[in-house]
Amino acid sequence: MTYEQYLELYIKALAFIVAAGTLLKGLVEYRKQGLTKRAEVFLQMRTRLRQDESFSKLCDLLEVDSPELQDIPLVERDRFIGFFEELALMHNSGLINKQVTLYMFGYFAIRCYHSENFWTGLNKDQPLWSLFMDFAKEMDRAHNEFRYDKRQFCL
């Protein structure tokens, strides 16, 4: 091989290494962006559950399955169920893993599912609440099988 051929081969190899490095860096940045977006969505959902006055009241009443739950307007109960359906969609899409979903949100989905007073006057078998029912049952099973493993708690 001539000097020019070695030089050409060296330049091509260097260009390939730079291109591969750039691609790898782009993939790492893309992954970081995805993690950041998931964290933002997770924190928004957590804030909604904790700071929404209606949700806060419902959570307090669900804690003891208070008869006052029967007096909560259907619109508020439906909005509460809708919140957990949004979580179910996020969980089913892989945005939040099962352990994090259970640990941070599952308790009140389970309490709601088992509440006699929450469902008074409502058709619990309504097909349009199937996503919530499936989610709550999944959280209930996960709760019964729960064993803390810090490696499973990541976004």
C-alpha positions as CSV (number, residue, x, y, z in Angstrom):
1,M,0.0,0.0,0.0
2,T,1.1,3.5,-0.7
3,Y,1.3,6.3,1.7
4,E,-1.8,8.0,0.1
5,Q,-3.8,4.8,0.5
6,Y,-2.9,4.5,4.2
7,L,-3.8,8.2,4.7
8,E,-7.1,7.7,2.9
9,L,-7.8,4.6,5.0
10,Y,-6.9,6.4,8.2
11,I,-9.2,9.4,7.3
12,K,-12.1,7.0,6.6
13,A,-11.6,5.2,9.9
14,L,-11.4,8.5,11.8
15,A,-14.5,9.8,10.0
16,F,-16.3,6.5,11.0
17,I,-15.3,6.8,14.6
18,V,-16.4,10.4,14.8
19,A,-19.8,9.5,13.1
20,A,-20.3,6.5,15.5
21,G,-19.4,8.7,18.5
22,T,-21.8,11.4,17.4
23,L,-24.6,8.8,16.9
24,L,-23.9,7.3,20.3
25,K,-24.0,10.8,22.0
26,G,-27.3,11.6,20.2
27,L,-28.8,8.3,21.5
28,V,-27.7,9.1,25.0
29,E,-29.2,12.6,24.8
30,Y,-32.4,11.2,23.4
31,R,-32.7,8.8,26.3
32,K,-32.0,11.6,28.8
33,Q,-34.8,13.6,27.2
34,G,-37.2,10.6,27.5
35,L,-36.3,10.2,31.2
36,T,-36.8,13.9,31.8
37,K,-40.2,13.9,30.1
38,R,-41.3,10.8,32.1
39,A,-40.2,12.4,35.4
40,E,-42.1,15.6,34.5
41,V,-45.3,13.6,33.7
42,F,-44.9,11.5,36.9
43,L,-44.4,14.6,39.1
44,Q,-47.5,16.3,37.5
45,M,-49.6,13.3,38.2
46,R,-48.3,13.1,41.8
47,T,-49.0,16.8,42.3
48,R,-52.6,16.4,40.9
49,L,-53.3,13.6,43.3
50,R,-51.9,15.5,46.3
51,Q,-53.0,19.0,45.6
52,D,-56.4,18.8,43.9
53,E,-58.9,19.6,46.6
54,S,-61.5,17.2,45.3
55,F,-59.0,14.4,45.1
56,S,-57.7,15.1,48.5
57,K,-61.2,15.0,50.0
58,L,-61.9,11.7,48.2
59,C,-58.7,10.2,49.4
60,D,-59.5,11.2,53.0
61,L,-63.0,9.7,52.7
62,L,-61.7,6.5,51.0
63,E,-59.3,6.0,53.8
64,V,-62.2,4.9,56.0
65,D,-64.8,4.2,53.3
66,S,-66.9,7.0,54.7
67,P,-70.6,7.1,54.0
68,E,-70.0,10.7,52.8
69,L,-68.6,9.2,49.6
70,Q,-72.2,8.5,48.6
71,D,-72.9,12.3,48.5
72,I,-69.9,13.1,46.3
73,P,-71.3,14.2,42.9
74,L,-70.9,11.7,40.0
75,V,-68.8,14.2,38.1
76,E,-66.2,14.3,40.9
77,R,-66.1,10.5,41.3
78,D,-65.8,10.1,37.5
79,R,-63.0,12.6,37.4
80,F,-61.2,10.7,40.2
81,I,-61.6,7.4,38.3
82,G,-60.4,9.2,35.1
83,F,-57.2,10.2,36.9
84,F,-56.4,6.5,37.6
85,E,-57.3,5.7,34.0
86,E,-54.7,8.2,32.8
87,L,-52.2,6.5,35.1
88,A,-53.3,3.1,33.7
89,L,-52.6,4.4,30.2
90,M,-49.2,5.7,31.2
91,H,-48.4,2.4,32.9
92,N,-49.6,0.3,30.0
93,S,-47.5,2.4,27.7
94,G,-44.4,1.8,29.7
95,L,-44.0,5.4,30.9
96,I,-44.2,4.3,34.6
97,N,-43.3,0.8,35.8
98,K,-45.6,-1.3,37.9
99,Q,-43.7,-0.9,41.2
100,V,-43.6,2.9,41.0
101,T,-47.2,3.1,39.9
102,L,-48.2,0.9,42.9
103,Y,-46.0,2.6,45.4
104,M,-47.0,6.2,44.5
105,F,-50.6,5.8,43.3
106,G,-51.9,2.3,43.7
107,Y,-53.1,2.6,47.3
108,F,-56.1,4.9,46.5
109,A,-57.0,3.0,43.4
110,I,-57.3,-0.1,45.5
111,R,-59.2,1.8,48.2
112,C,-61.6,3.1,45.6
113,Y,-62.1,-0.3,44.0
114,H,-63.0,-1.9,47.3
115,S,-65.1,1.0,48.6
116,E,-68.8,0.2,49.0
117,N,-69.7,3.8,49.6
118,F,-67.8,5.2,46.6
119,W,-69.8,2.9,44.2
120,T,-73.2,3.5,45.8
121,G,-75.6,4.5,43.1
122,L,-73.1,3.7,40.3
123,N,-72.8,0.7,38.1
124,K,-69.4,-0.8,38.9
125,D,-69.7,-3.1,35.9
126,Q,-70.1,-0.1,33.5
127,P,-67.9,-1.2,30.5
128,L,-66.5,2.3,30.1
129,W,-64.8,1.9,33.6
130,S,-63.1,-1.3,32.5
131,L,-59.7,0.4,32.3
132,F,-60.0,1.6,35.9
133,M,-61.2,-1.8,37.1
134,D,-58.4,-3.6,35.3
135,F,-55.9,-1.1,36.7
136,A,-57.2,-1.4,40.3
137,K,-57.2,-5.2,40.2
138,E,-53.7,-5.2,38.9
139,M,-52.6,-2.8,41.6
140,D,-54.4,-5.0,44.2
141,R,-52.5,-8.1,43.0
142,A,-49.2,-6.2,42.9
143,H,-49.9,-4.9,46.4
144,N,-50.4,-8.5,47.7
145,E,-47.1,-9.6,46.0
146,F,-45.1,-6.5,46.9
147,R,-41.5,-6.9,48.0
148,Y,-39.4,-3.8,48.1
149,D,-36.5,-3.9,45.6
150,K,-34.9,-0.5,45.0
151,R,-33.7,-1.5,41.6
152,Q,-37.4,-1.6,40.5
153,F,-37.9,2.0,41.6
154,C,-36.9,4.1,38.6
155,L,-38.6,6.1,36.0
